[in-house]
């Protein structure tokens, strides 16, 4: 009898969170690509969970072969929803990320966190919707280091505050759908000094999801401050699903 064909190694799809962009994954991308891992970083619209998850699911669908979905922050809610629409997703990795259950709202989750100070750092602004105006939020650049990037340099934190992308109020006010973490294997990086999503929240979500948890001493942008450690968790997940 011939040996069965080996399972192809998954493409790692990196999903950024609110106020961020794909370049927040640059350090991790360099390390993964140096090891021959296929990587794609999504530019998330940040217009709401249902909209963003449909967009990310369309990205998953157009990637040949299996996908390992990796997400930061709000992106965790996005992949939790998107992967339920994507049969080629074989695992989920949450990096300082939310993993909401069905019906939960991120606004309620962050409001209940004892570790998050994000709410006090946000600035609302208006944007045109085509049929009126909507509200989106930025982080006050003066508070970016304290609320978002406490273990980066002042220069790096100032850059984050300058290039940040806004997220709509819909994103945090819309109920999440049925989560893929109930049926897919999961891994999680919990940052122990996360003042944005809140360490208490990301740890509780990872535990509820049954994820294999790695705790790292760092801020919400742990993939920027400790890219090697985050890349190592991703490679461990690849080894288990391949």
Secondary structure by P-SEA (a helix, b strand, c coil): ccccccccbbbbbbbbccccccccaaaaaaaaaaabbbbbbbbcccccaaaaaaaaaaaaaacccccbbbbccaaaaaaaaaaaacccccbbbbcccccccccccaaaaaaacccccccccccccccccccbbbbbbbcccccccccccccccaaaaaaaaabbbbbccccccccccccccccccbbbbbccccccccaaaaaaaaaaaccbbbbbccccccccccaaaaaaaaaaaaaaac
